[in-house]
Amino acid sequence: MITSLKGQLADWKYARGNTIRFLELLSEEDLHKQLPRKTFTSIFGQIAEMAWVQRCFLKGLEAGNMDNMDWPTPAYASKEDLLAAMAQFDAQMQDMLANCDGTEEIAWYGSKKGINEFISHLQSHEMMHLGQITAFCYALGIDIPQEINKNMHLSG
């Protein structure tokens, strides 16, 4: 794996680790509390969408093309099902990136993205949702677990 992808994978693991901690540490009630959004109207739903987007990115990387992806988000039955899917997608991503030499390009809706830009889009998506989840926790009075407060350097 090239050095730049190693750095991006480390950034991914930080972001994904925080996502996993939210999923593991929030109560079922808090995970399924209704959010003021048009879609993915719970923290659980947002995390399910994050996992599914990663899956679509992996399929796009494998095919060299993001066009015509299968975007519908599956209905995960439980935290455990979602955590298992995320672990599978993370392992698959690590394996796929290990074989990249930096020259890979992925067709992206009429343009081409290099592998680093492609992974940056995925990371940005994860971080955007983490910011939303954090803000929704503050707005809805959901206690953010101390481990996340410390890891993300939040004020509490």
Protein Blocks (a to p, Z undefined) as FASTA:
>chain_A
ZZklmmmmmmmmmmmmmmmmmmmmpcfklmmpccddfbhpbfklmmmmmmmmmmmmmmmm
mnopaghiafbccddfbfklmmmmmmmmmmmmmmmmmmpghlaccdeehiacdfklmmmm
mmmmmmmmmmmmmmmmmmnopacdfklmmmnopaZZ
